[in-house]
Amino acid sequence: MQTIKYLAIIPARKNSKRIKNKNLFKINNKQLIKYSIEASIKVKKINKIVVSSDDKRILKIAKKYKITALGRSKKISKDTATTE
């Protein structure tokens, strides 16, 4: 079993107050969530990355990068939900 030394958690909920599907929005033809995932992968000390989302499309992207995709319910994905 691999010991987790450094864990990166990327919270990426489906909807934002201002921009719907913000994490799937493309900048330079790349979805915003991919920038976060790729930046985390580049950090050599991080040996575990988890994407937490209520959006199946975001979780599918995480799986393509072979990182942990953790689904969360709508209840804990509201504006009042904390990262913890």
C-alpha positions in Angstrom: 0.0 0.0 0.0 1.3 3.4 -1.0 1.8 5.9 1.8 0.3 9.3 1.0 2.9 12.0 1.7 1.3 14.9 -0.1 -2.3 15.0 -1.1 -3.9 17.4 -3.6 -7.6 17.8 -3.4 -9.2 19.7 -6.3 -12.8 20.7 -5.5 -14.7 21.3 -8.8 -18.4 21.7 -8.5 -20.7 21.8 -11.4 -22.2 25.3 -11.2 -20.8 28.6 -10.0 -22.9 31.6 -9.0 -21.6 33.6 -11.9 -20.4 31.1 -14.6 -22.4 28.0 -15.3 -20.1 24.9 -15.8 -17.1 27.1 -15.1 -14.7 24.1 -14.7 -15.6 22.9 -18.2 -15.2 26.4 -19.7 -12.3 26.4 -22.3 -9.4 28.8 -22.2 -7.0 28.4 -25.1 -9.1 25.4 -26.2 -8.5 23.5 -22.9 -11.0 23.0 -20.1 -10.3 24.9 -16.9 -10.3 21.7 -14.8 -7.5 20.3 -16.9 -5.2 23.2 -16.0 -5.7 22.4 -12.3 -5.1 18.6 -12.8 -2.0 19.1 -15.0 -0.5 21.6 -12.5 -1.0 19.1 -9.7 0.6 16.3 -11.7 3.7 18.4 -12.3 4.3 18.8 -8.6 6.7 16.0 -7.8 6.0 15.9 -4.1 2.3 15.2 -4.6 1.7 11.5 -4.8 -2.1 11.4 -4.6 -4.5 13.7 -6.4 -8.3 13.6 -5.8 -10.9 15.5 -7.9 -14.1 16.0 -6.0 -17.2 17.0 -8.0 -20.9 16.7 -8.5 -20.5 16.7 -12.2 -20.0 13.4 -14.0 -18.2 15.1 -16.9 -15.6 16.5 -14.6 -15.1 13.1 -12.9 -14.7 11.5 -16.3 -11.9 13.9 -17.1 -10.2 13.1 -13.8 -10.4 9.4 -14.7 -8.7 10.0 -18.0 -5.7 11.4 -16.1 -5.8 8.2 -14.0 -6.4 10.1 -10.7 -9.0 9.6 -8.1 -12.4 10.9 -9.0 -14.7 11.3 -6.0 -18.3 12.1 -6.6 -20.2 14.2 -4.2 -23.9 14.9 -3.7 -25.7 18.0 -4.6 -26.3 18.6 -0.9 -22.6 19.3 -0.2 -22.1 21.1 -3.5 -24.1 24.2 -2.8 -22.9 27.8 -2.3 -22.9 27.3 1.4 -20.7 24.1 1.4 -17.2 24.4 2.7 -14.1 22.7 1.3 -13.7 20.7 4.5 
